[in-house]
């Protein structure tokens, strides 16, 4: 196993190991579904935070807020997982669907890595199980020759199984989940009459799907009925988006470039630009033509980190020119036809603000990179 200290992005259960340990103490008197490590109350606290720290072996452990959004949606999602129905998280790209599924899985099952990554090339073998054919020939169909995939592992060990980008998979592959989600049984015909794997308590499925992929491989009505759907919405305000970008950029940069700049004024400007372009209206109420690209909060975090790393490695201050170049790349990733929309935003909104502050003035001047 790879050491946590060397991992670029450690799994949630390792990144928040101390918080999960503290929550298990906090959780002693709460009701727990069978097969869960933490109660729904503690899972909710892990995702949306607690106002006071928990004492763990003489140390006060803060349970910080990890998801900034619809708290009632989080509660409903947790209760869905406590029942017999799967959870489907849908929404625009970059709205923290994957992060939520990781947080739920780590808190409920102790692992967030039992995952199917859906693609056009995903097969039944990638979801259920395959075979070690050399051993299969030598010993015949036996458990030793079976190579478990995430669904098999989740059912056998009573774990949450994450299914990312389910609508990227062919429909016939998606539909392999129907009988499993209905009966909680996986049929293994190669084992003959004994070829049934019954799911242990704690097993369930959390799937994610982007609304922009709607129609790529539409889910069947039969499969949809096995899930409770929850929509994960974009961040509602530029102020909240700024808080998220600042927190996540700080977390990402602390290992890669601990001395990189976290400039909250620039982050506020970036959050405002992303929020206005995404929503199609400025804070002054002026209508803006939104680009086709999904300008998510996650992309804003990545964009700021790129700009901060450029400053860190090239030995300069945080460059607004670099920031604007990165914004241009983000906006144009879907189509060059979005360039006129970005230019219009500069002339209609950014220009007016250039007289209000030094940063907006520099930002407007850096518009030379989008001409």
Buried (B, 14 or more C-beta within 10 A) or exposed (E): EEEEEEEEEBBBBBBBBBBBEBBBEBBEEBEBBEBBBBBBBBBBBBBBBBEEBBEBEEEEBEBEBBBBBBBEBBBEBBBBBBEEBBBBBBBBBBBBBBBBBBBBBBBBBBBBBBBBEBEEEBBEEBBBBBBEEEBBEEEEBEEEBBEBBBBBBBBBBBBBBBBBBBBBBBEEBBBBBBBBBEEBEBEBEBBEEEEEBEBBEBBBBBBBBBBBBEEBBEBBEBBEEBBBEBBBEBBEEBEBBBBBBBBBBBEBBEEEBEEBBBBEEBBBBBBBBBBBBBBEBBEEEEEBEBBEBBBBBBBBBBBBBBBBBBBBEEEEEBBBBBBBBBBBEBBBBEEEEBBEBBEEBBEBBBBBBBEEEEBBBBBBEBBEBBE
